[in-house]
Amino acid sequence: MSSSAQLLSTPIMTGAEARVQIRRGNWRKPTCGLAPDYVQGNVAILPAELAADFHRFCFNNPKPCPLLGVSEVGDPNLPKLGNDLDIRTDVPRYRVFRNGEVLDEPDDISKYWRDDLVAFVIGCSFSFEQALLQNGIGIRHIEQDSNVPMYRTSIQTTPAGMFHGPTVVSMRPMKAADAIRAIQITSRYPAVHGAPIHIGNPELIGIHDISKPDFGDPVEIRAGELPVFWACGVTPQAVVMQAKPSFCITHAPGFMLLTDLKNIDFSVF
C-alpha cells in the first residue's frame, strides 16, 4: 500500500477527536498517520521524588527527549497540551514498569495512578512525517501499515541522577536524495527530534542486525536506499530498563499521546 493510500484509510481527525476515540477503546493501533496535523508525544510518568532528576535528564538530552509538557504532581491533566487531556486514558497502550521490568501493558492506567506521580510528554517523530509526505518522501512503515522500527544504539545519553543508558533511534529507509531533503525538512522541527542523528551504516552506532529492531516492526530496505536514523522518545524506556526505578509508566512504543498542538506551530523556518 502506498503512503497516500494508507493515509486515506486512516480517519482524518483533530488531536481532541483522536483522544476521544482512544479513550473509548476504538483505536488500539500505533498512531502514525492519526490526526496528521497535530503534535504527538511520548509519555513518561514517574514518582515526584524522581521528577527533578528526570527533568534534568531531558534537559541534558534534548535530541531524544525534547520536552513538550510536564504535569503538576498528582494531576493527570495537561491543559497546555489539550483541554480535556487525561494522561490516564488517552494513550492507546501503556507500559507499567517495576524495577525496570515490564509489569503490564494496559490501555488505561487509572488503577495505577497515584497522587505522587508526575507526567512528562516528550516530542515524537510521527509529528514531522506529514511534512515528509507532503514533500513526496515515502514513509515505509506507513506504506506497510506497521509500527516504526526502533533500535538501542551505542550512543550513550548524558546522565542525570539515576537516569542513564543508551539513545534509542527510529529508522526510515530512503533514497539518498530523499534523505538529504528529509534532513532539510526535519531540521525545522527541533521540538520533535529535529534532523537525523545518523545516516547509513547502522553498525557505526551499534546496531548489528537492522532486520531485528528492539521496538516496533522491521521494514523493507530496498536496493539503493539508506537507513536514516532519528533520535527517539523511546529512549526513556531503555533508560528505565537500565536504571531500574521502583515505578514508572510509559506509552508503548509507537502508541502515542495526541495533543491539541499543531505541527505547523512547531516548525522553524
NORPE-V634667 format. One record per backbone hydrogen bond with DSSP energy under -1.0 kcal/mol. CO is the residue of the C=O (numbers start at 1). NH is the residue of the N-H. Records with the same first field share a line. If there is no record, write none. Layout:
CO: NH + NH
This chain:
2: 6
3: 7
4: 8
5: 9
14: 18
15: 19
16: 20
17: 21
18: 22
19: 23
20: 24
21: 26
22: 25
31: 34
35: 38
37: 263
39: 259
40: 124
41: 257
42: 122
43: 251
44: 120
45: 249
46: 118
47: 50
50: 54
51: 55
52: 56
53: 57
54: 58
55: 59
56: 60
57: 61
61: 65
66: 123
69: 121
72: 75
76: 87
78: 81 + 82
81: 260
82: 85
86: 89 + 90
88: 109
93: 252
95: 250
96: 103 + 104
97: 248
98: 101
101: 98
104: 96
106: 94
109: 112
114: 117
116: 48
117: 74
118: 46
119: 71
120: 44
121: 68 + 69
122: 42
124: 127
125: 128
128: 132
129: 133
130: 134
132: 137
133: 136
139: 143
140: 144
141: 146
142: 145
149: 171
150: 214 + 215
151: 169
155: 167
160: 163
163: 160
165: 157
167: 153
168: 232
169: 151
170: 230
172: 228
174: 226
175: 179
176: 180
177: 181
178: 182
179: 183
180: 184
181: 185
182: 186
183: 187
185: 188
186: 189
188: 268
189: 192 + 194
190: 193
198: 229
201: 204
202: 205 + 207
203: 206
205: 154
209: 212
215: 150
222: 225
226: 174
227: 200
228: 172
229: 197 + 198
230: 170
232: 235
234: 237 + 238
235: 239
236: 240
237: 241
238: 242
239: 243
240: 244
248: 97
249: 45
250: 95
252: 255
254: 31
257: 41
261: 39
263: 266
